Amino acid sequence: MSQVSLSQLLKEGNLFAEQCPSREVLKHVTSRWGVLILVALREGTHRFSDLRRKIGGVSEKM
């Protein structure tokens, strides 16, 4: 089995590779508030305080 270089994995965006930077993004998207925030941001940019008002239950520690 041949090994694939890190630069090749980054180009391909292999989510199954441990070192793929996309995994860091997925951590945030799949967090407790990630999906709700993404849905809210589809309408455009918002300040944190606007997001907090829009999404019920969001705390300062978000």
FENNORHU-V88501 format. One record per backbone hydrogen bond with DSSP energy under -0.5 kcal/mol. CO is the residue of the C=O (numbers start at 1). NH is the residue of the N-H. E is the energy in kcal/mol with one decimal. If there is no record, write none. Layout:
co->{CO | CO}
nh->{NH | NH}
e->{E | E}
This chain:
co->{5 | 6 | 7 | 8 | 9 | 9 | 13 | 14 | 17 | 20 | 21 | 21 | 22 | 23 | 24 | 25 | 26 | 28 | 31 | 33 | 34 | 35 | 36 | 37 | 38 | 39 | 40 | 41 | 47 | 48 | 49 | 50 | 51 | 54 | 55 | 59}
nh->{9 | 10 | 11 | 12 | 13 | 14 | 15 | 17 | 20 | 23 | 24 | 25 | 26 | 27 | 28 | 29 | 30 | 31 | 35 | 37 | 38 | 39 | 40 | 41 | 42 | 42 | 43 | 44 | 51 | 52 | 53 | 54 | 55 | 56 | 58 | 62}
e->{-2.1 | -2.4 | -1.9 | -2.1 | -1.6 | -1.4 | -1.1 | -1.7 | -1.7 | -1.7 | -1.0 | -1.0 | -2.4 | -1.9 | -1.2 | -2.4 | -2.6 | -1.1 | -0.6 | -2.5 | -2.3 | -2.4 | -2.3 | -2.5 | -0.8 | -0.7 | -1.0 | -1.5 | -2.3 | -2.7 | -1.9 | -2.4 | -2.8 | -0.7 | -1.3 | -1.5}
